[in-house]
Amino acid sequence: MTATTRSDPSLSVEYSFSETSGNSGGTSSGWQVSATYTDDGLTLDTTYSYTVTMRDSSGNIGPPSEVAMALTTGAPDTTAPTLISFGDDVGGGPITVGDPVTYPVTYTVTFSEAMNASTVDTADFENNPSLNGPATITVDSVGTTGNPAVFEVAVTTTGVGLLQLQIVSTATLEDPAANALVPASASPDNDIIAFANLVGELGILNLTANGGINPNTGNPWQVGDQYRLAFHTVGSTGTRNATSNDPADYNTYVTAEAHANATLVGTTWKAMVSVNLNSSTTEALSAKVNVKDNTDTADLSGGSGIGGAGFPVYAIDGTTCIARNNADIWNGWSNPFDSDSNVRTGSVRYSPFLDQFGNQTVNPNANDGIDVATGAKSNGSDSNPLGNTTDNTTFTRGAANANTSGRVWEIFTNNTSDTLSYYALSEPLTVQATSPNTPPTVTINTPDQTVYLQTVTTIPGLYYGTASGDINESTPNPETEILVDVSSRTENSIAGSTTEIYTGNIFDADGQISFTEYIDDKARIWIDGNLVLSNDAWNTRTQTANLNLAPGWHTIEIRISNGGGGSGPVGGEIGIGYDPAGGTAWQILTDPGDGSFLRINQNAVSAVANQAVANLDGTVTDAEQIPTTTWTRVGGAGAGDVTFGDASAVDTTATFTEAGTYVLRLTADDGYDQSFDEITITVMPPAPLANYDAWATGGELSGDDANGDGVSNGLAFLLGAATPTVDAQGLLPVPTADGSGNLVMTFNCLPTTDRGTAALKVSYSKDLVSWTDTVTEVPDADGNDAGGDVSYVVVAGPAGTPTTKTVTATIDSSVADGGDKLFGRLVGEE
């Protein structure tokens, strides 16, 4: 505040500002030379009053000024609100749309602060346009709640589809200070609500018939309700004799008849027959399969009516209810859904009166109908069962469409050689919800392939090396040793001005792991190239939180250093440690010796004698969701297990340990639908050079080493050995390095024309674990392999038998990818 200045012609003037309201925080200035005063520390939303008085240097005081009043206010609100969450009152669905097909949903929309309700209205909300939504979506209202930061949004949908409410991108929602909603926060509801129609499995059951009521529950049909279909076979291919004593024969027959209707393909059916099981005994003594047992309808608990055991049975038209449950089939009932009173009246056994195509093939008013083999009475008890016995070759038959209960099941007997129709009853089918979702698309890009088992060597432990300097982070690990027990170095002293380096791979079984260091002087730990721990204080323990890694193999690099003086673990505690549970129960780093925890290279995936790896490449797309993906084995005669590198990754590997055929499936699940594609992998035994069995003496396989010289017979042959008894050690390549760092191998070998169906190739590696074969085999003339990584100089070999070529193969140093090691080998294959 500033007073109007006054002056005295000869004397100076002072000012005194007095706060007169007495409200908390108000302070008077006292006498001061300045005409301006600032009162700090006032309370918000409070009125203060002030007067100012002046005096001259002689002490003369003037009257106080008029009272000036001021209301304190805060700084302007400039914080933009954000959307916190959507919530719906249906738990995310799915919702089965009945009749009518409209459905209301109420959303609770929460913001980070109070909002100006006048800026939040129905036009600000919409369904996610990328979804296949219901036919219509109406935002009915937006209402306030007792909390000005929370609103209720009422939505009504019509028809099937997906609903995911979101804020319209062009909407302007504001708080009371006119700060607009942060657009990036306006993400859709986390839940996608599916509105679906009911449908009977196969699409035959009419769920709106008979008032939409499940006759066995008395309630409207629901997802998961089960039912059965029934028909009678018909026509020249729809009949068969009754000589078999095997119930499976009749079940297979009616299932095949069902599959003549394309709609029924894939379903399983049971014949409604009783069968003698033993043809070598008299009928009176032979064991039987009763029709109730064969069709799983023997449980009559609960009786006829609602709630009885079993499921409703419908004719193949999907509308006519034949029975509400098992007891109705065998005890009879008065069907309130049957409008054909001329044919079926009173308490009768309703027959499957339609064939598998839905046709009624006889006069429905006839007392008889098409002849049907049953071997049973109308109550399900046996009556001349099907199948020949020593004293009987007849069976009971009934008639489809008969108008009395008995005639449906038993009218006359026939000879077992006669061909008749049969009643068929499906296995239980399920009421499902149709999906409004667009299913994901799954494609396995890798063609069916053949892989060969081969020996894979696991190298446990981590590479160890040193570099100069206190925590040198740039020098590559010189890899002078492989340490299985890494703690043998990490828990000891470090030379002055030296950085110790440990590199390789570590296995995390469940994704829970943490690390610690207590090193004098400095320490770094990287996982998958990410720095997870760093400390330069020698006397302070440092640790990571639970890293929550993906289960499986991860690269690890540890660097610890000593600038000078004392070094290594502090106070006798663990210097470099880990906790496999992600906590602080520290353990030293060591591998049990089998490469299951620490490994110099994760590509050496198992310590087994034979192993084959197939690379899998898939593509999954989904226009609406982000599906989960899973690789599984679903078939094939291979006896071994399949191990996936990452079963949830679209691109991964499959490892096999036994020869055979394996069918692998990539499945995508978007929460509503599943899609899949399959690939067949044929795993072959290790491939010897089988064409050279005749050359190998004593009937040995070509992979054998006949003379124990350490070189297999097949490879010795390709290198020009005259017989298996020749010591082939002297035929192995002689490796040297040229002036450019390239690896040079010189050797003799047979010309291509003498190798038969075998091939000789050069292979190279930078770590003795992962090898790359050249595309083309060793040639008869100068040239390069297809990739240019290996060049050849070829001249005539030494005189003698067999005739050979002398080959100089040069492996370009670039394939080492910047490493300081390069290895080469020769591979014989067919």
C-alpha positions in Angstrom: 0.0 0.0 0.0 1.2 3.5 -0.7 0.3 6.7 1.1 -0.1 10.0 -0.7 3.1 11.8 0.1 3.1 15.0 2.0 6.1 17.4 2.8 7.1 19.9 5.3 9.0 23.0 3.9 11.7 22.7 6.4 11.4 19.2 8.0 11.4 15.6 6.9 8.2 13.4 7.1 7.6 9.8 8.4 4.7 7.5 7.9 3.0 4.9 10.1 0.6 2.3 8.6 -1.8 0.8 11.1 -3.8 -2.4 10.6 -7.1 -1.8 12.4 -9.2 -4.9 11.7 -7.4 -7.0 14.2 -7.7 -10.1 11.9 -5.1 -12.8 12.1 -1.9 -12.0 10.3 -2.3 -8.2 10.0 0.6 -6.1 11.2 1.3 -2.4 11.5 4.4 -0.9 10.1 5.5 1.5 12.8 7.1 4.8 11.8 9.1 4.7 8.5 10.5 7.0 6.0 9.0 5.2 3.0 5.4 6.0 1.9 5.0 2.4 0.8 4.2 -0.6 3.1 3.8 -4.3 2.4 2.0 -6.4 5.0 3.2 -10.1 4.6 1.8 -13.3 6.0 -1.9 -12.4 5.7 -4.7 -15.1 5.7 -6.5 -15.9 2.4 -10.1 -14.7 2.0 -9.8 -12.3 4.8 -10.6 -8.5 4.9 -8.0 -6.2 6.4 -8.3 -2.4 7.1 -5.5 0.1 7.3 -5.0 3.8 8.1 -1.8 5.9 7.6 -0.5 8.7 9.9 2.3 11.2 9.2 4.7 13.1 11.5 7.5 15.6 10.9 10.9 15.5 12.5 9.7 17.8 15.3 7.3 15.1 16.4 4.2 16.8 15.1 1.6 14.0 14.2 -1.2 14.6 11.8 -4.6 13.0 11.9 -5.0 9.4 10.5 -6.3 8.9 7.1 -9.6 7.4 6.1 -9.7 3.6 6.5 -8.7 1.6 3.4 -9.9 -2.1 3.2 -8.5 -5.0 1.2 -9.7 -8.6 0.7 -6.8 -11.2 0.3 -7.1 -13.7 -2.5 -4.7 -16.5 -3.7 -2.7 -16.7 -6.8 -4.7 -17.5 -10.0 -5.4 -21.2 -10.6 -3.4 -22.3 -13.6 -3.4 -26.1 -13.1 -5.2 -27.9 -15.9 -7.5 -30.8 -14.8 -6.9 -34.4 -15.9 -9.2 -37.4 -16.4 -8.6 -39.9 -13.6 -10.9 -42.8 -14.6 -14.0 -44.2 -16.2 -16.0 -46.8 -14.3 -19.1 -48.6 -15.5 -22.0 -50.2 -13.5 -21.8 -53.5 -15.5 -18.3 -54.6 -14.5 -17.0 -54.5 -18.0 -19.6 -57.0 -19.4 -20.1 -59.0 -21.5 -23.8 -58.4 -21.7 -26.3 -60.6 -23.4 -28.8 -58.5 -25.3 -32.3 -59.9 -25.1 -35.5 -58.6 -26.5 -35.8 -55.6 -26.4 -32.2 -55.2 -27.5 -31.6 -51.9 -25.7 -29.4 -51.7 -22.7 -28.5 -48.8 -20.3 -25.0 -48.3 -18.9 -24.1 -45.7 -16.3 -20.5 -44.5 -16.2 -18.8 -42.8 -13.3 -16.3 -40.3 -14.7 -13.7 -38.9 -12.2 -11.5 -35.9 -12.8 -8.5 -34.7 -10.8 -10.3 -31.6 -9.5 -13.7 -29.9 -9.4 -15.0 -29.2 -12.9 -17.3 -26.4 -14.2 -20.4 -28.5 -14.7 -21.7 -26.2 -17.4 -18.8 -27.3 -19.6 -19.5 -31.1 -19.2 -22.4 -32.3 -21.4 -23.6 -35.2 -23.5 -21.8 -34.0 -26.6 -18.5 -34.5 -24.9 -18.7 -38.3 -24.9 -18.6 -41.0 -27.6 -17.8 -44.6 -28.3 -14.3 -45.4 -29.3 -14.7 -45.1 -33.1 -12.1 -47.8 -33.8 -14.5 -50.5 -32.3 -17.2 -52.4 -34.0 -19.9 -50.7 -31.9 -23.6 -51.4 -31.3 -26.1 -50.3 -33.9 -26.8 -47.1 -31.9 -25.3 -45.5 -28.9 -27.0 -42.6 -27.1 -25.5 -40.5 -24.4 -28.7 -39.7 -22.5 -27.5 -37.4 -19.7 -24.5 -36.1 -17.7 -25.2 -35.6 -14.1 -23.3 -34.2 -11.1 -22.8 -36.0 -7.9 -22.0 -34.8 -4.4 -18.4 -34.5 -5.5 -17.8 -31.7 -8.1 -14.9 -33.7 -9.6 -17.2 -36.8 -10.3 -19.9 -37.0 -12.9 -22.4 -39.7 -14.0 -22.9 -40.3 -17.7 -25.9 -42.4 -18.7 -25.6 -44.3 -22.0 -28.1 -46.4 -23.9 -27.1 -48.9 -26.6 -29.1 -50.8 -29.1 -27.9 -54.0 -30.8 -24.8 -56.0 -30.5 -21.3 -54.6 -30.6 -18.4 -53.2 -28.4 -18.7 -50.1 -26.2 -15.7 -48.2 -24.8 -16.7 -44.7 -23.7 -14.2 -41.9 -24.2 -14.1 -38.1 -24.3 -14.5 -36.5 -27.7 -11.1 -35.2 -28.8 -12.6 -31.8 -29.6 -14.5 -31.4 -26.3 -13.6 -28.4 -24.1 -14.1 -29.4 -20.5 -13.0 -26.8 -17.9 -12.5 -26.3 -14.2 -14.0 -23.2 -12.5 -10.8 -21.2 -13.3 -11.4 -22.0 -17.1 -8.4 -24.3 -17.3 -9.1 -26.8 -20.0 -8.8 -30.6 -19.5 -5.4 -32.0 -20.5 -6.2 -33.8 -23.8 -3.6 -36.5 -23.3 -5.3 -37.7 -20.1 -8.7 -38.3 -21.8 -8.0 -42.0 -22.6 -10.9 -44.4 -23.1 -12.5 -46.5 -20.4 -10.2 -49.5 -19.5 -13.2 -51.8 -20.0 -14.6 -52.7 -23.4 -18.2 -53.9 -22.9 -19.4 -56.5 -25.3 -23.1 -56.6 -26.1 -23.9 -60.0 -27.6 -26.9 -62.1 -28.7 -27.5 -65.6 -27.5 -27.1 -68.4 -30.0 -27.3 -72.2 -29.6 -24.2 -74.1 -30.6 -24.4 -75.0 -34.3 -27.0 -72.2 -34.7 -29.9 -74.6 -34.9 -31.7 -74.0 -31.5 -34.4 -71.4 -31.8 -34.0 -69.4 -28.5 -37.0 -67.2 -29.1 -39.4 -70.1 -29.6 -41.7 -71.2 -26.7 -41.4 -67.8 -25.1 -37.6 -67.9 -25.0 -37.8 -70.3 -22.0 -35.4 -73.1 -21.2 -37.9 -75.9 -20.6 -35.7 -77.6 -18.0 -35.1 -74.5 -15.9 -38.3 -72.5 -16.5 -36.1 -69.4 -16.9 -35.0 -67.5 -20.1 -32.1 -69.1 -21.9 -28.7 -68.1 -20.5 -25.1 -68.4 -21.7 -23.9 -71.8 -20.6 -27.3 -73.6 -20.7 -27.0 -77.0 -22.4 -29.4 -78.9 -24.6 -29.4 -81.9 -27.0 -30.7 -82.5 -30.5 -32.2 -85.7 -31.9 -33.1 -87.1 -35.3 -33.7 -90.3 -37.1 -31.6 -91.5 -40.0 -33.2 -92.0 -43.3 -32.8 -93.0 -47.0 -30.6 -95.6 -48.7 -27.5 -94.5 -46.9 -29.4 -93.8 -43.6 -30.1 -97.4 -42.7 -28.0 -100.3 -41.5 -28.4 -103.9 -40.1 -28.3 -104.7 -36.4 -25.9 -107.6 -36.4 -23.0 -105.9 -34.5 -22.5 -106.5 -30.8 -20.4 -103.3 -30.4 -22.3 -100.2 -29.4 -19.5 -98.0 -30.8 -20.4 -99.3 -34.3 -23.9 -97.8 -34.0 -22.6 -94.6 -32.4 -20.1 -94.2 -35.2 -22.8 -94.9 -37.8 -25.3 -92.2 -36.5 -22.4 -89.7 -36.1 -21.5 -90.2 -39.8 -25.1 -89.8 -40.7 -25.2 -86.5 -38.8 -22.2 -85.3 -40.7 -24.0 -85.7 -44.0 -25.6 -82.4 -42.9 -22.8 -79.9 -43.2 -24.2 -77.9 -40.2 -23.7 -80.9 -37.9 -20.1 -81.6 -39.0 -17.8 -81.9 -35.9 -20.5 -83.0 -33.5 -20.7 -86.4 -31.7 -23.9 -88.5 -31.5 -25.1 -91.6 -29.7 -27.5 -94.2 -31.1 -30.6 -94.7 -29.0 -30.3 -98.5 -28.8 -29.8 -101.3 -26.4 -27.1 -103.8 -27.6 -26.1 -107.4 -26.7 -22.4 -107.4 -26.1 -21.6 -111.0 -26.4 -22.6 -113.0 -29.5 -21.2 -116.3 -28.1 -23.7 -116.7 -25.3 -27.4 -117.1 -25.0 -29.5 -113.9 -24.9 -30.6 -114.6 -21.4 -27.0 -114.6 -20.1 -25.3 -112.0 -22.4 -24.2 -108.7 -21.0 -26.0 -105.7 -22.5 -25.5 -101.9 -22.9 -28.8 -100.3 -22.2 -30.1 -97.4 -24.3 -30.1 -95.2 -21.2 -26.4 -95.9 -20.5 -25.4 -95.6 -24.1 -27.0 -92.1 -24.4 -26.1 -90.9 -20.8 -29.8 -90.5 -19.9 -30.0 -93.1 -17.1 -30.1 -90.4 -14.3 -33.8 -89.8 -13.8 -33.4 -87.9 -10.5 -35.7 -84.9 -10.1 -38.3 -86.6 -12.3 -40.2 -85.1 -15.2 -40.6 -81.4 -15.2 -38.5 -78.4 -14.4 -35.2 -79.2 -12.7 -35.0 -82.9 -13.6 -31.6 -84.4 -14.4 -30.4 -84.1 -18.0 -30.9 -81.5 -20.7 -33.8 -80.5 -22.9 -34.0 -82.5 -26.2 -35.0 -80.8 -29.4 -35.9 -82.1 -32.8 -33.4 -81.1 -35.6 -35.6 -78.1 -36.4 -34.4 -76.5 -33.2 -38.0 -75.5 -32.3 -39.9 -78.7 -31.3 -39.1 -79.8 -27.7 -39.1 -83.6 -27.5 -38.2 -83.8 -23.8 -37.4 -81.4 -21.0 -34.9 -83.8 -19.4 -34.0 -87.5 -19.1 -37.2 -88.5 -17.2 -39.4 -87.0 -19.9 -37.7 -89.3 -22.5 -38.5 -92.5 -20.6 -41.5 -91.6 -18.4 -43.5 -89.5 -20.9 -44.9 -86.0 -20.5 -47.5 -83.7 -21.8 -45.7 -81.2 -24.0 -47.1 -77.7 -23.6 -44.9 -76.6 -26.6 -46.4 -79.1 -29.0 -49.1 -77.7 -31.3 -49.6 -80.9 -33.3 -52.4 -82.3 -31.2 -53.5 -84.7 -34.0 -50.3 -86.6 -33.7 -49.0 -86.5 -30.1 -51.4 -86.0 -27.3 -51.4 -86.9 -23.6 -48.4 -88.3 -21.7 -46.4 -89.9 -24.5 -42.8 -90.4 -25.5 -42.1 -87.9 -28.2 -39.9 -89.3 -30.9 -37.2 -87.7 -33.0 -39.7 -87.3 -35.9 -37.3 -85.4 -38.3 -34.3 -86.7 -40.1 -30.9 -85.2 -39.9 -31.8 -82.7 -42.6 -34.9 -81.5 -40.8 -37.3 -83.3 -43.1 -40.4 -85.2 -41.9 -40.3 -88.2 -44.2 -43.7 -89.9 -43.5 -47.3 -89.0 -43.0 -47.5 -87.5 -39.5 -51.0 -88.8 -39.0 -50.1 -92.4 -39.7 -50.2 -94.8 -36.8 -46.8 -96.1 -38.0 -43.9 -94.2 -39.4 -40.4 -95.0 -40.7 -39.0 -98.2 -39.1 -36.4 -97.5 -36.4 -34.1 -100.0 -34.7 -34.3 -99.6 -30.9 -33.8 -102.9 -29.0 -35.7 -101.3 -26.1 -39.1 -100.6 -24.7 -40.7 -97.2 -24.4 -39.5 -96.9 -20.7 -35.9 -97.6 -21.8 -35.8 -101.2 -20.6 -34.3 -103.9 -22.8 -36.5 -105.7 -25.4 -34.7 -107.9 -27.8 -31.5 -105.8 -27.9 -29.5 -105.4 -31.1 -26.7 -107.8 -32.0 -26.6 -111.5 -32.8 -26.5 -114.1 -30.0 -26.3 -117.9 -30.2 -30.1 -118.2 -29.6 -31.5 -115.0 -31.1 -31.1 -113.0 -34.3 -34.1 -110.6 -33.8 -34.4 -107.2 -32.3 -37.2 -104.8 -31.4 -38.1 -101.9 -33.7 -40.3 -98.8 -33.2 -41.6 -96.1 -35.6 -40.7 -92.5 -35.8 -43.9 -90.3 -35.9 -46.0 -93.0 -34.2 -49.0 -91.5 -32.3 -48.8 -93.7 -29.3 -46.1 -94.0 -26.7 -45.4 -97.7 -27.2 -45.2 -97.6 -31.0 -42.4 -95.0 -30.9 -40.1 -97.7 -29.4 -41.6 -101.1 -29.9 -44.0 -102.4 -32.6 -42.6 -105.5 -34.0 -39.3 -107.5 -34.1 -37.0 -107.7 -37.1 -34.1 -109.9 -38.1 -30.8 -108.5 -37.3 -29.8 -108.7 -41.0 -32.6 -106.2 -41.9 -31.6 -102.6 -42.5 -33.5 -99.9 -40.6 -33.2 -96.3 -39.6 -31.9 -95.3 -36.1 -32.6 -92.6 -33.5 -29.6 -90.4 -32.8 -29.1 -88.1 -29.8 -26.3 -85.5 -29.8 -23.8 -85.0 -27.0 -24.8 -81.9 -24.9 -24.5 -78.6 -26.8 -24.1 -75.2 -25.2 -25.9 -71.9 -25.5 -23.3 -69.2 -26.3 -23.0 -65.5 -26.8 -22.3 -64.2 -30.3 -19.2 -62.1 -30.4 -19.5 -58.5 -31.7 -15.7 -58.5 -31.8 -13.5 -58.8 -34.9 -11.3 -61.8 -34.1 -7.5 -61.4 -34.3 -5.7 -62.6 -37.4 -2.8 -65.0 -36.8 -0.3 -66.0 -39.5 2.8 -68.2 -39.0 5.2 -66.9 -41.6 7.6 -69.8 -41.1 6.8 -72.7 -43.4 6.7 -76.3 -42.2 10.3 -77.2 -41.6 12.7 -80.1 -40.8 15.4 -79.6 -38.2 18.1 -82.1 -37.1 19.1 -83.0 -33.6 22.7 -82.0 -32.9 25.0 -81.9 -29.9 24.9 -78.6 -28.0 27.4 -77.8 -25.3 26.5 -75.7 -22.4 29.3 -73.4 -21.1 28.4 -72.4 -17.6 29.6 -69.3 -15.9 30.6 -65.7 -16.9 33.5 -64.4 -18.9 36.0 -62.6 -16.8 38.7 -60.1 -17.7 40.3 -56.9 -16.5 40.9 -53.4 -17.8 43.0 -50.5 -16.5 41.5 -47.6 -14.6 39.1 -47.0 -11.8 35.7 -48.1 -13.1 36.6 -48.3 -16.8 33.2 -48.6 -18.6 34.4 -48.5 -22.2 37.0 -51.3 -22.7 35.4 -54.6 -23.9 35.8 -57.6 -21.7 39.0 -59.3 -22.8 37.4 -62.7 -21.7 40.6 -64.2 -20.4 38.7 -66.7 -18.2 35.3 -68.4 -17.7 34.3 -68.4 -14.1 31.6 -70.9 -13.0 31.9 -69.6 -9.4 31.9 -65.8 -10.1 32.2 -65.1 -6.4 35.8 -66.5 -6.5 36.7 -63.1 -7.9 34.0 -60.7 -6.8 34.5 -61.6 -3.2 38.3 -61.0 -3.2 40.5 -57.9 -3.5 41.0 -55.9 -6.7 44.4 -54.7 -8.0 45.0 -51.0 -7.9 43.7 -48.9 -10.7 41.9 -51.9 -12.2 38.4 -52.7 -13.3 37.2 -56.3 -13.2 34.7 -57.2 -15.8 32.1 -60.1 -15.8 29.9 -60.7 -18.8 27.4 -63.3 -20.0 23.8 -64.4 -19.3 21.8 -64.9 -16.2 18.6 -67.0 -15.9 15.6 -65.5 -14.0 13.0 -68.2 -13.5 10.0 -66.2 -12.3 10.8 -62.5 -13.1 11.7 -61.8 -9.5 15.3 -60.7 -8.9 17.3 -58.0 -7.2 21.0 -57.2 -7.0 23.4 -55.5 -4.5 27.0 -54.3 -4.2 29.2 -53.4 -1.3 32.5 -52.9 -3.1 35.5 -50.8 -2.3 35.8 -48.7 -4.6 33.1 -48.6 -7.4 30.5 -50.8 -9.0 28.2 -51.0 -12.0 25.7 -53.7 -13.0 23.9 -53.7 -16.4 21.0 -56.1 -17.2 20.0 -56.4 -20.9 22.2 -53.3 -21.6 20.3 -51.2 -19.0 22.3 -49.8 -16.0 20.4 -51.0 -12.9 23.0 -50.3 -10.2 25.8 -47.7 -9.9 27.7 -46.6 -6.9 31.0 -44.7 -6.5 31.0 -44.6 -2.6 33.2 -47.3 -1.3 31.6 -47.5 2.2 27.9 -47.5 1.2 25.9 -50.6 0.2 23.7 -50.1 -2.8 20.9 -52.3 -4.0 18.2 -52.5 -6.7 14.5 -52.9 -6.1 12.9 -56.0 -7.6 13.6 -55.7 -11.3 10.5 -57.6 -12.4 12.2 -59.0 -15.5 10.5 -61.3 -18.0 11.2 -64.9 -17.0 14.1 -66.3 -19.0 17.6 -65.5 -20.0 19.0 -61.9 -19.7 22.4 -60.5 -20.5 24.4 -59.3 -17.5 27.5 -57.2 -17.2 29.3 -56.4 -13.9 32.2 -54.0 -13.5 33.9 -53.4 -10.1 37.1 -51.4 -9.5 39.8 -50.2 -7.2 41.4 -46.8 -7.5 44.0 -47.6 -4.9 44.3 -48.7 -1.3 41.8 -51.1 0.2 39.6 -53.0 -2.2 36.9 -55.7 -2.6 34.0 -56.5 -0.3 33.6 -54.1 2.6 33.7 -55.5 6.1 33.6 -59.2 5.1 30.1 -58.8 3.7 28.9 -60.0 0.3 30.4 -57.8 -2.3 28.3 -58.7 -5.3 25.0 -60.5 -4.6 21.5 -61.2 -5.7 18.2 -62.3 -4.3 16.2 -64.6 -6.5 13.0 -63.5 -4.8 13.6 -59.8 -5.5 14.2 -58.9 -1.8 17.3 -58.5 0.3 18.3 -62.1 1.2 21.6 -61.8 -0.6 23.5 -64.7 -2.2 26.8 -64.8 -3.9 26.9 -65.3 -7.7 27.8 -68.8 -8.8 26.4 -71.4 -11.2 25.8 -75.0 -10.0 28.0 -76.2 -12.9 25.3 -77.1 -15.4 24.7 -73.7 -17.0 21.2 -73.4 -15.5 21.9 -70.0 -13.9 25.0 -68.4 -15.5 26.0 -69.0 -19.0 28.5 -67.3 -21.3 26.0 -67.4 -24.1 22.3 -68.2 -23.8 22.3 -69.8 -27.3 23.9 -72.8 -25.6 20.5 -73.7 -24.3 20.9 -77.2 -22.8 23.4 -79.7 -21.6 21.8 -82.5 -23.6 23.5 -84.8 -26.2 21.0 -84.1 -28.9 18.9 -81.0 -29.4 17.2 -79.2 -32.3 16.0 -75.6 -32.5 13.4 -74.2 -34.8 13.0 -70.5 -35.3 9.3 -69.4 -35.3 8.1 -66.3 -37.0 4.5 -65.2 -36.5 2.3 -62.2 -37.2 -0.8 -61.2 -35.1 -3.0 -58.3 -36.0 -6.2 -57.0 -34.3 -8.1 -54.0 -35.4 -9.6 -53.4 -32.0 -7.7 -55.1 -29.1 -4.2 -55.9 -28.1 -4.4 -59.7 -27.9 -2.3 -62.0 -25.8 -0.4 -64.6 -27.8 0.7 -68.1 -26.8 2.7 -70.9 -28.5 1.7 -74.4 -27.6 2.2 -77.9 -28.9 -1.1 -79.4 -30.0 -0.2 -82.6 -31.8 2.3 -84.8 -33.6 3.8 -88.1 -32.8 7.1 -86.8 -31.4 7.8 -88.3 -28.0 9.8 -85.5 -26.5 8.9 -82.2 -24.9 8.9 -78.8 -26.7 10.5 -75.8 -24.9 9.7 -72.4 -26.2 12.1 -69.6 -25.8 9.3 -67.3 -24.9 5.9 -68.9 -25.3 4.1 -65.5 -25.2 6.3 -63.9 -27.9 5.1 -63.9 -31.5 8.6 -64.5 -32.7 10.5 -67.1 -30.7 12.2 -70.5 -30.8 11.2 -74.1 -30.1 13.7 -76.6 -28.8 13.3 -80.3 -29.2 15.2 -83.2 -27.7 13.5 -86.2 -29.4 13.0 -87.0 -33.1 9.5 -87.0 -34.4 6.7 -84.8 -35.8 5.5 -81.9 -33.7 2.5 -79.6 -34.5 2.8 -76.2 -32.9 0.1 -73.6 -32.6 0.2 -69.8 -32.2 -3.0 -68.6 -30.5 -4.1 -65.0 -30.2 -6.8 -64.2 -27.6 -8.3 -60.7 -27.5 -10.6 -61.4 -24.6 -13.5 -62.1 -26.8 -12.3 -64.4 -29.6 -9.4 -66.7 -30.2 -7.7 -67.3 -33.5 -4.7 -69.6 -34.3 -2.4 -70.9 -37.0 -0.3 -74.0 -36.9 3.0 -75.3 -38.1 4.5 -78.8 -38.4 8.1 -79.3 -37.3 9.8 -82.6 -38.3 12.7 -83.3 -36.0 15.2 -85.7 -37.5 18.0 -87.7 -35.8 21.5 -86.4 -36.2 22.3 -86.7 -39.9 25.4 -88.9 -40.5 26.9 -89.2 -44.0 24.9 -92.3 -44.6 26.0 -92.8 -48.2 29.5 -93.7 -47.1 28.5 -96.8 -45.0 30.1 -99.0 -47.7 33.3 -97.1 -47.5 33.4 -97.4 -43.7 34.6 -100.9 -43.0 32.9 -103.4 -40.7 29.4 -102.0 -41.3 30.0 -99.0 -39.1 28.0 -95.9 -39.6 29.8 -93.1 -41.4 29.7 -91.0 -38.2 31.8 -93.6 -36.5 35.5 -93.2 -35.9 36.8 -96.5 -37.1 40.5 -96.0 -36.1 40.0 -93.8 -33.1 41.9 -90.9 -34.6 39.3 -88.3 -33.5 38.0 -87.7 -37.0 34.7 -89.3 -38.0 34.7 -91.6 -41.0 32.5 -89.4 -43.2 34.6 -86.2 -42.6 37.8 -88.2 -43.1 36.5 -89.4 -46.4 35.7 -85.9 -47.6 39.2 -84.7 -46.6 40.7 -87.4 -48.9 41.5 -90.3 -46.6 42.0 -93.5 -48.7 40.5 -95.8 -46.0 39.0 -95.5 -42.5 42.3 -96.8 -41.1 44.3 -93.7 -42.3 45.1 -91.3 -39.4 43.1 -88.3 -40.5 44.5 -85.9 -37.9 47.0 -84.8 -40.5 44.2 -84.0 -43.0 42.5 -81.4 -40.7 42.7 -77.7 -41.7 45.7 -75.6 -40.7 44.5 -72.3 -39.3 46.5 -69.0 -39.6 45.8 -65.3 -39.6 46.6 -63.0 -42.4 47.7 -59.3 -42.1 44.1 -58.1 -42.1 43.0 -60.2 -39.2 41.2 -62.7 -41.5 41.1 -66.4 -40.5 42.7 -68.6 -43.1 42.2 -72.4 -43.2 44.2 -74.7 -45.7 43.1 -78.3 -46.3 42.8 -81.0 -49.0 39.4 -82.3 -49.9 37.6 -84.4 -52.6 36.3 -82.5 -55.6 32.5 -81.9 -55.6 32.1 -84.6 -58.3 33.4 -87.3 -55.9 31.5 -86.2 -52.8 28.2 -88.0 -53.9 25.2 -86.5 -52.1 27.4 -85.2 -49.3 28.5 -81.6 -49.0 31.6 -80.0 -47.4 31.0 -76.5 -45.9 32.9 -73.9 -43.9 31.4 -72.7 -40.7 32.4 -69.8 -38.5 31.7 -68.5 -35.0 32.8 -65.7 -32.7 32.1 -67.6 -29.4 32.3 -71.4 -30.1 28.6 -71.6 -29.4 26.6 -70.0 -32.2 27.8 -71.1 -35.6 27.0 -69.8 -39.1 27.3 -72.2 -42.1 28.2 -70.8 -45.5 25.5 -71.1 -48.1 27.5 -72.9 -50.7 29.8 -75.9 -50.3 33.6 -75.8 -50.7 34.0 -75.3 -54.5 36.4 -76.8 -57.1 37.6 -73.4 -58.3 38.4 -70.0 -56.9 35.3 -68.0 -55.7 33.3 -66.8 -52.8 30.3 -68.2 -50.9 26.9 -66.5 -51.6 27.3 -64.1 -48.7 30.9 -63.1 -49.5 32.0 -64.0 -45.9 34.4 -66.7 -47.1 36.6 -66.7 -50.2 38.3 -69.7 -51.7 41.5 -70.3 -53.6 41.6 -73.8 -55.1 44.5 -75.6 -56.7 45.3 -79.2 -57.6 46.0 -81.4 -54.6 48.9 -83.7 -54.0 49.3 -86.6 -56.3 47.9 -89.9 -55.1 44.6 -91.7 -54.6 42.0 -90.3 -54.3 42.5 -87.2 -56.3 42.0 -84.1 -54.1 42.0 -80.3 -54.3 44.0 -78.1 -52.0 41.7 -75.3 -50.7 42.6 -72.1 -48.9 39.5 -70.7 -47.3 39.6 -67.2 -45.9 37.0 -66.1 -43.4 36.5 -62.3 -43.4 37.2 -60.7 -40.0 34.0 -58.6 -40.3 31.9 -61.6 -39.2 33.4 -61.3 -35.7 31.2 -58.2 -35.3 33.9 -56.2 -33.7 35.0 -59.0 -31.4 38.6 -60.1 -31.0 38.0 -63.8 -31.6 37.1 -65.8 -34.8 36.8 -69.5 -35.1 36.4 -71.7 -38.2 35.5 -75.4 -38.8 34.6 -77.8 -41.6 31.2 -79.4 -41.7 30.2 -82.5 -43.6 26.5 -83.0 -44.3 23.9 -84.5 -46.5 
